[in-house]
Amino acid sequence: MRSEDMRTYEIFLIGDTGNVHRHGPDPVLETLRSHFDEDQHSAVIFLGDNIYPRGLPPKGNILRKDAENSLIAHKNALKDYHGKVLFISGNHDWNKGRQDGYDYVIRQEKYLEKLFGKNVMFPSNGCPGPTEINVNPNLTIILINTQWWLQPGYRPIGKDCGCRVESEEDFFNQLTSILENNKGKRVVIAGHAPVYSYAIHGGRYKLRHHLFPLTIYHRRAYVPLPLIGSLLPIYRKYFGAKEDIAHPRYRHLRKRLIEIFKSHPGIIYASGHEHNLQHISKDNNHYIVSGAGSKLKYVLREGKNLKFGMKAKGFFKLRFENEGAVLLSSWVVDPGSDKGKMVYEYKIEQT
């Protein structure tokens, strides 16, 4: 094995960065930049919702310039970075799940390609994936488009649309095949929507959400609606808006992913969507939620499978050691340190 294949490898996981500072340095992106080492092999994965509030609109739209500035801010933060840059899409990138969302995500892919001089958004063409990236003999990254499953309106599928898979079942078959072909390697799967979550999209609500249900959408909306106010969190917990785990389409995707993952212990699944930081361990797999790139919402601090949960702007870092272990750490913005503050560390032993 070549010496460069034996080097450690780092993956930075950061999501929901669509509200970063458009003009001037952004604290989260600057903290991320401080961790880059030109001698270290690494990758940055942006876990979707790269532009708030509604993705990249057509030229002439009032939101167009601001949306472009969001992507330019990402490019500026990575201007001296020599590792892999990977973007996936989230519901906001698809025009917040509206019928014409496909046009928005294709515009974003093309704009990012222009900024970076190559395609960096995967799966390409708005397809569901899975996209396999063999990093080295010890590590593979798989990118999936979870929003494809939740999106109304046009969704591309099949070779005529430039997609690898011909049907929904074919997606699961190909994902299983990729995992089988990568047995014995570390596998990181990235998708915008979480499989497990101890926050709002996972149906985890606090008493204040029943008394003041509008705080689900805005933290200062303390309009008391006792009794009747419980209807909103109950609905989202058991029936779900289309972006919630309880929604039938989301539930179907999640169920199949869990079934597949159980047969492949050691997987690390990374997502955004929830505006917080979480590490969940279940069935010998690890689930990371890293959607605190530019917005914040609460997360429970305790849960059966929750090893770490925090409401703070930051990201996760995975360090793949030569002996097969993975050092997982979470970093948040700290005004007193360029590198930020490490608030969590966990070692995933070799399986």
ABEGO torsion letter per residue (X at the ends): XBAAAABBBBBBBBBGAAABBABEBBAAAAAAAAABBAABBBBBBBAEGABOAAEBBBBGBAAAAAAAAAAAAAAAAAAABABBBBBBBBAAAAGGGBAAAAAAAAAAAAAAAAAAGBBABOBBGGBAOBBBBBABAABBBBBBBAAAAABBEBBBBEAAAGBABABAAAAAAAAAAAAAAABGBBBBBBBABBABBABAAAGBBBAAAAABAAAAABAABBBBBBGAAAAAAAAAAAAEBAABAABAAAAAAAAAAAAAAAABBGBBBBBBGBBBBBBBBBGGBBBBBBAAAABBBBBBABBAABABBBBBBEBBBBBBBAAGBBBBBBBBBBAABAAEBBABBBBBBBX
